[in-house]
Amino acid sequence: MLKSERLVLRDFESHDGAAMLAVESDQETVRYQSFEPRTAGDCDTYIARDLRGRGDDRTCFDLAVTLAENGRFVGRVGLDIKLPEASLGELWFILDRSLWGQGLMPEAVRLLVTFGFQEKGLHRVFLECDPRNRGAIRLAEKLGFVREGQLRAHAFIKGESCDSLFFGVLATEW
Ligand SMILES: CC(C)(COP(=O)(O)OP(=O)(O)OC[C@H]1O[C@@H](n2cnc3c(N)ncnc32)[C@H](O)[C@@H]1OP(=O)(O)O)[C@@H](O)C(=O)NCCC(=O)NCCS
C-alpha cells in the first residue's frame, strides 16, 4: 500500500470489478488505449488474472487508485518490471474522467515511480503514449519525464495504425 495526501494505492480486491467498469467503460477515457471500452466481464477477468499473478517473485504492480478520504476506487496505475536484470519499468495509468485536471494521477504516478526506484532498485521508468494524448503527455512533462522519441506506426489503436511517443526518467534524475 502506498499513500499520499489525497490517495491510497492498493492491490486490487475481488469486488473492484464494478468500480473499474465505471472508469474503463467510458469511450473517451480509453480513446488512446489499445483496448476497447471494457465490459463487466472484461473487468472481472482482468482482476481475477491479477489476483492469480501475485507471488513473492512479483514483477508487475498494477494498483487500484483510491481516494484517501473515502476509499473510492477512481483508477489504476501500474508499473511492470520488464527486464529485472536491466532494472527497467514500464508505467501506465487511467483515471475516472470526472476527476481529470486535479493533479490526482501525477500524485499517484509520483508514489509508484518512487517505489520503483527506491524499493525495487529500478534504473529507468518509461511510458508509451499516443502523440495525440495531451493529458498523458502533460502528466509526463510535469513529472520531469524526458520526451525520448516517436516511433512511426508502432501501435494499433481503435482500428488505425498510430505512432507511439516514448517518455523516460532515470533514477538519477528522479
Ligand atoms: C492522462 C490522465 C491520467 C491524466 O490524469 P490527471 O489526474 O487528469 O492529470 P492532470 O490533472 O495533471 O492533468 C493533465 C492534463 O490533462 C489534461 N486535462 C485536464 N483536465 C481535462 C479534461 N477535463 N478533459 C481533457 N483533458 C484534460 C490537461 O492537458 C492537463 O494538463 P494541464 O494541467 O497542463 O492543463 C487522465 O487524463 C486519463 O486517465 N486519461 C485517459 C487514460 C490515458 O490516456 N492514460 C494514459 C495512457 S498512455
The ligand as an ORCA input file, in Angstrom:
! r2SCAN-3c Opt
* xyz 0 1
  C      -3.797     11.075    -18.541
  C      -4.570     11.180    -17.235
  C      -4.259     10.006    -16.346
  C      -4.145     12.488    -16.538
  O      -4.582     12.462    -15.163
  P      -4.963     13.802    -14.369
  O      -5.055     13.445    -12.938
  O      -6.140     14.429    -15.005
  O      -3.662     14.695    -14.629
  P      -3.546     16.292    -14.501
  O      -4.561     16.824    -13.544
  O      -2.121     16.591    -14.260
  O      -3.919     16.815    -15.947
  C      -3.039     16.507    -17.016
  C      -3.522     17.133    -18.297
  O      -4.745     16.525    -18.674
  C      -5.499     17.468    -19.471
  N      -6.833     17.619    -18.871
  C      -7.134     18.019    -17.630
  N      -8.461     18.021    -17.446
  C      -9.006     17.624    -18.604
  C     -10.326     17.418    -19.057
  N     -11.360     17.641    -18.243
  N     -10.519     16.975    -20.307
  C      -9.477     16.750    -21.126
  N      -8.192     16.895    -20.750
  C      -7.963     17.340    -19.511
  C      -4.754     18.772    -19.441
  O      -3.976     18.837    -20.612
  C      -3.854     18.624    -18.226
  O      -2.669     19.360    -18.359
  P      -2.598     20.851    -17.697
  O      -2.685     20.643    -16.220
  O      -1.294     21.359    -18.147
  O      -3.782     21.620    -18.211
  C      -6.098     11.219    -17.488
  O      -6.346     12.249    -18.410
  C      -6.614      9.900    -18.050
  O      -6.977      8.981    -17.304
  N      -6.681      9.785    -19.395
  C      -7.204      8.562    -20.024
  C      -6.300      7.372    -19.865
  C      -4.983      7.559    -20.585
  O      -4.941      8.130    -21.658
  N      -3.920      7.063    -19.951
  C      -2.583      7.155    -20.481
  C      -2.294      6.104    -21.464
  S      -0.613      6.228    -22.002
*
